Amino acid sequence: MSTFVQILLRSLESGSVYALAALGIIVIYRTSNITNFAQGAVGMFNTYVVTFLVIQAGFPLWLAILGGVGTAILMGFTIDYLVIRHTKKVSPVAKQIITLGLIMVVLGLAPMLFGVDPLNLPRLIPEGNVNILGANLSYNGLFNIVFGFTLMFILFYILQNTKVGLAVRTTASNEYTARLMGVPTKTVTLGAWALAAVLGLLAGVMIAPTTSVNLNLMDVVQVNALIACVFGGFQTFYGPILGAYIIGISRNMLLYYFNSVWGGQILYVLILIFLIFRPYGLIGKKVVKKV
């Protein structure tokens, strides 16, 4: 029982990381109609910023994270204002290729600014463990789980119960109609790219203490976040979040109880089979276009 709880808690922690990245991807998709393949790269770059501020500038971690949030917002603004706004007449496939180009730009800038050696980012809560039903979980891990759920709740509350959320949902439904109704869609998309960059940073900061900060830091997170969006469905904001937690839990359970080598691949095969029978995802709805 304690082993199962241990795996479940670890899975919720990793699921929170995937969920943050997936929410960033889905926010961009719903407001800009772009599948953002650069979500992980942007998160990696801003995690480097936080690590640099901690190691080189001597900032406390919480202050460095605030600095990283600032650079993430600035980076999101820059990408939208200088790149995305000039692609209105570009095909959806070309827009996705542009985000692949952004990956190359970020991967080129990061080693130029921060060096090629892996860096170590400390935990926000460096010491202490809590016992839950016989399973040990670090205070930092517990914080990551609670923080992930809390942030999701706050964001979904904003989406459903505020004017800002209404503007986002209107833009997501139909950008052209939203403009006719007076919704500042350019401001919405600008904020969406900034929010996505911040969510990528938070995912990077959460996962970085378990590994090292390097160019490949967010690769697994990016892949699982994209799969979570497809699995959960691109038509809703909450579907990818549910998909992210399901992937986080299922992957670890398969790795431990079924096969420690092929558990992850088996999960992806099961998701692929599921999508064959339900191609629009777990929560997604079938889109019917009238001619």
C-alpha positions as CSV (number, residue, x, y, z in Angstrom):
1,M,0.0,0.0,0.0
2,S,2.8,2.4,0.9
3,T,4.5,1.7,-2.4
4,F,1.3,2.5,-4.3
5,V,0.9,5.8,-2.5
6,Q,4.5,6.7,-3.1
7,I,4.1,6.1,-6.8
8,L,0.8,8.0,-6.8
9,L,2.3,11.0,-5.1
10,R,5.3,11.1,-7.4
11,S,3.0,10.8,-10.3
12,L,0.9,13.7,-9.2
13,E,4.1,15.8,-8.9
14,S,5.2,14.9,-12.5
15,G,1.6,15.3,-13.6
16,S,1.5,18.8,-12.3
17,V,4.6,19.6,-14.4
18,Y,3.0,18.1,-17.5
19,A,-0.3,19.9,-16.8
20,L,1.4,23.4,-16.6
21,A,3.1,22.8,-19.9
22,A,0.0,21.5,-21.5
23,L,-2.1,24.4,-20.3
24,G,0.5,26.8,-21.9
25,I,0.1,24.9,-25.2
26,I,-3.7,24.8,-25.1
27,V,-4.0,28.5,-24.2
28,I,-1.9,29.4,-27.3
29,Y,-3.8,27.0,-29.5
30,R,-7.2,28.3,-28.4
31,T,-6.3,32.0,-28.8
32,S,-3.9,32.0,-31.7
33,N,-4.8,28.7,-33.5
34,I,-1.2,27.6,-33.3
35,T,0.2,24.4,-31.9
36,N,3.2,25.8,-30.0
37,F,6.1,23.3,-30.3
38,A,8.4,25.9,-28.7
39,Q,6.7,25.7,-25.3
40,G,9.4,23.5,-23.8
41,A,12.3,25.4,-25.3
42,V,10.9,28.7,-23.9
43,G,10.5,27.1,-20.5
44,M,14.0,25.8,-20.6
45,F,15.5,29.2,-21.5
46,N,13.7,31.0,-18.6
47,T,14.7,28.2,-16.2
48,Y,18.3,29.0,-17.3
49,V,17.6,32.6,-16.3
50,V,16.4,31.6,-12.9
51,T,19.4,29.3,-12.4
52,F,21.8,32.0,-13.6
53,L,20.3,34.5,-11.1
54,V,20.7,32.0,-8.3
55,I,24.3,30.8,-9.1
56,Q,25.9,33.9,-10.6
57,A,24.0,36.8,-9.1
58,G,23.4,35.2,-5.7
59,F,19.7,35.8,-5.7
60,P,17.5,33.8,-3.3
61,L,15.5,31.2,-5.3
62,W,12.1,32.8,-4.8
63,L,13.5,36.2,-6.0
64,A,15.2,34.5,-9.0
65,I,11.9,32.9,-9.9
66,L,10.2,36.3,-9.9
67,G,13.0,37.5,-12.2
68,G,12.4,34.5,-14.4
69,V,8.7,35.3,-14.5
70,G,9.6,38.8,-15.7
71,T,11.8,37.5,-18.5
72,A,9.2,34.9,-19.5
73,I,6.5,37.6,-19.8
74,L,8.9,39.7,-21.9
75,M,9.7,36.7,-24.1
76,G,6.1,35.9,-24.6
77,F,5.3,39.5,-25.5
78,T,8.3,39.6,-27.9
79,I,7.3,36.3,-29.7
80,D,3.7,37.5,-30.2
81,Y,4.5,41.0,-31.2
82,L,7.4,40.4,-33.5
83,V,6.5,37.0,-34.9
84,I,3.0,35.8,-34.5
85,R,1.2,39.0,-35.3
86,H,2.8,39.0,-38.8
87,T,1.5,35.5,-39.6
88,K,-2.3,36.2,-39.9
89,K,-2.3,35.3,-43.5
90,V,0.0,32.3,-43.1
91,S,-1.4,28.8,-43.2
92,P,-1.8,26.9,-39.9
93,V,0.9,24.4,-40.9
94,A,3.3,27.2,-41.7
95,K,2.6,28.8,-38.2
96,Q,3.6,25.5,-36.6
97,I,6.8,25.4,-38.6
98,I,7.5,28.9,-37.3
99,T,7.3,27.6,-33.7
100,L,9.8,24.9,-34.7
101,G,12.0,27.7,-35.9
102,L,11.7,29.4,-32.5
103,I,13.1,26.2,-31.0
104,M,16.2,26.5,-33.0
105,V,16.6,30.2,-32.1
106,V,16.2,29.5,-28.4
107,L,18.5,26.5,-28.5
108,G,21.1,28.7,-30.1
109,L,20.7,31.6,-27.7
110,A,20.8,29.6,-24.4
111,P,24.4,28.2,-24.7
112,M,25.6,31.6,-26.0
113,L,24.3,33.4,-22.9
114,F,24.6,30.7,-20.2
115,G,27.3,28.4,-21.4
116,V,27.2,24.7,-22.4
117,D,27.8,23.1,-19.0
118,P,24.8,21.7,-17.1
119,L,23.7,23.8,-14.1
120,N,22.1,22.7,-10.8
121,L,19.0,24.5,-9.5
122,P,18.2,23.9,-5.8
123,R,14.7,23.0,-4.5
124,L,12.5,25.8,-3.3
125,I,12.1,23.9,0.0
126,P,15.5,22.2,0.4
127,E,14.9,19.8,3.3
128,G,12.2,17.9,5.1
129,N,9.9,15.0,4.4
130,V,6.3,14.2,5.1
131,N,4.8,10.7,5.7
132,I,1.5,10.0,4.0
133,L,0.0,6.6,4.5
134,G,3.5,5.1,4.9
135,A,4.9,6.9,1.9
136,N,7.7,9.5,2.1
137,L,7.4,12.7,0.1
138,S,9.6,15.7,0.4
139,Y,8.1,19.0,1.4
140,N,9.2,20.4,-2.0
141,G,7.3,17.6,-3.8
142,L,4.2,18.2,-1.7
143,F,4.5,21.9,-2.4
144,N,4.7,21.2,-6.2
145,I,1.6,19.1,-6.1
146,V,-0.4,21.7,-4.0
147,F,1.0,24.5,-6.1
148,G,0.0,22.8,-9.4
149,F,-3.6,22.1,-8.3
150,T,-3.9,25.6,-6.8
151,L,-2.7,27.4,-9.9
152,M,-5.0,25.3,-12.1
153,F,-7.9,26.2,-9.9
154,I,-7.1,29.9,-10.0
155,L,-6.6,30.0,-13.7
156,F,-9.9,28.1,-14.4
157,Y,-11.7,30.4,-12.0
158,I,-10.4,33.4,-13.9
159,L,-11.4,31.7,-17.2
160,Q,-15.0,31.0,-16.1
161,N,-15.8,33.9,-13.7
162,T,-14.1,37.1,-14.8
163,K,-14.2,39.5,-17.8
164,V,-10.7,38.6,-18.7
165,G,-11.7,34.9,-18.8
166,L,-14.7,35.8,-20.9
167,A,-12.5,37.7,-23.4
168,V,-10.2,34.7,-23.6
169,R,-13.1,32.2,-24.1
170,T,-14.7,34.5,-26.7
171,T,-11.4,34.8,-28.6
172,A,-10.9,31.0,-28.4
173,S,-14.4,30.5,-29.8
174,N,-14.1,32.8,-32.8
175,E,-11.5,35.5,-33.0
176,Y,-13.2,37.4,-35.9
177,T,-16.6,37.5,-34.1
178,A,-14.8,38.5,-30.8
179,R,-13.3,41.5,-32.6
180,L,-16.7,42.6,-33.9
181,M,-18.0,42.4,-30.3
182,G,-15.3,44.7,-29.1
183,V,-13.0,42.2,-27.5
184,P,-9.3,43.3,-27.7
185,T,-8.2,40.1,-29.3
186,K,-4.6,41.4,-29.9
187,T,-4.3,42.0,-26.2
188,V,-5.7,38.6,-25.4
189,T,-3.2,36.8,-27.6
190,L,-0.4,38.9,-26.2
191,G,-1.4,37.9,-22.7
192,A,-1.8,34.3,-23.8
193,W,1.8,34.0,-25.1
194,A,3.1,35.7,-21.9
195,L,1.0,33.3,-19.7
196,A,2.3,30.3,-21.7
197,A,5.9,31.4,-21.2
198,V,5.3,31.8,-17.5
199,L,3.7,28.3,-17.2
200,G,6.6,26.8,-19.1
201,L,9.0,28.5,-16.7
202,L,7.2,27.2,-13.6
203,A,7.2,23.7,-15.1
204,G,10.9,24.0,-15.7
205,V,11.6,25.2,-12.2
206,M,9.6,22.3,-10.7
207,I,11.4,19.6,-12.7
208,A,14.9,21.1,-12.7
209,P,15.9,20.0,-9.1
210,T,15.4,16.4,-10.1
211,T,17.9,16.6,-13.0
212,S,20.2,19.3,-14.3
213,V,19.4,22.5,-16.2
214,N,20.5,21.8,-19.8
215,L,19.2,22.2,-23.3
216,N,17.3,18.9,-23.0
217,L,15.6,19.8,-19.7
218,M,12.1,20.2,-21.1
219,D,12.2,17.6,-23.9
220,V,10.2,14.9,-22.0
221,V,7.9,17.5,-20.6
222,Q,7.2,19.0,-24.0
223,V,6.4,15.5,-25.5
224,N,4.1,14.5,-22.7
225,A,2.4,17.9,-22.7
226,L,1.6,17.6,-26.4
227,I,0.4,14.1,-26.0
228,A,-1.8,15.3,-23.1
229,C,-3.3,17.9,-25.3
230,V,-4.1,15.4,-28.0
231,F,-5.3,12.8,-25.5
232,G,-7.4,15.3,-23.5
233,G,-8.8,17.1,-26.6
234,F,-7.8,20.5,-28.0
235,Q,-11.4,21.8,-27.8
236,T,-11.4,22.5,-24.1
237,F,-9.0,24.1,-21.6
238,Y,-9.4,21.4,-19.0
239,G,-9.2,18.3,-21.2
240,P,-5.4,18.5,-21.6
241,I,-5.0,19.1,-17.8
242,L,-6.9,15.9,-17.1
243,G,-4.9,14.1,-19.8
244,A,-1.6,15.3,-18.2
245,Y,-2.4,13.9,-14.8
246,I,-3.6,10.6,-16.4
247,I,-0.4,10.3,-18.3
248,G,1.7,11.1,-15.2
249,I,0.0,8.5,-13.1
250,S,-0.4,5.8,-15.8
251,R,3.2,6.1,-16.9
252,N,4.7,5.6,-13.5
253,M,2.3,2.8,-12.7
254,L,3.2,0.9,-15.9
255,L,6.9,1.4,-15.3
256,Y,6.7,0.0,-11.8
257,Y,4.1,-2.7,-12.0
258,F,4.3,-3.9,-15.6
259,N,7.7,-3.2,-17.2
260,S,10.5,-0.8,-16.1
261,V,11.8,-0.5,-19.6
262,W,8.8,-0.4,-21.9
263,G,6.2,1.1,-19.6
264,G,6.3,4.5,-21.2
265,Q,6.1,3.1,-24.7
266,I,3.2,0.9,-23.7
267,L,1.3,3.9,-22.4
268,Y,1.8,5.8,-25.7
269,V,0.6,2.7,-27.7
270,L,-2.6,2.6,-25.5
271,I,-3.2,6.3,-26.1
272,L,-2.8,5.8,-29.8
273,I,-5.3,2.9,-29.8
274,F,-7.7,5.1,-27.7
275,L,-7.4,7.9,-30.3
276,I,-8.2,5.6,-33.1
277,F,-11.7,5.1,-31.6
278,R,-12.0,8.6,-30.2
279,P,-9.8,10.9,-32.4
280,Y,-11.1,14.1,-30.9
281,G,-9.8,13.2,-27.4
282,L,-11.0,12.3,-24.0
283,I,-13.0,15.5,-23.4
284,G,-12.8,17.0,-26.9
285,K,-15.9,17.3,-29.1
286,K,-16.3,16.4,-32.7
287,V,-16.2,19.5,-34.8
288,V,-18.8,19.7,-37.5
289,K,-18.4,22.3,-40.2
290,K,-21.5,23.5,-42.1
291,V,-21.0,24.2,-45.7
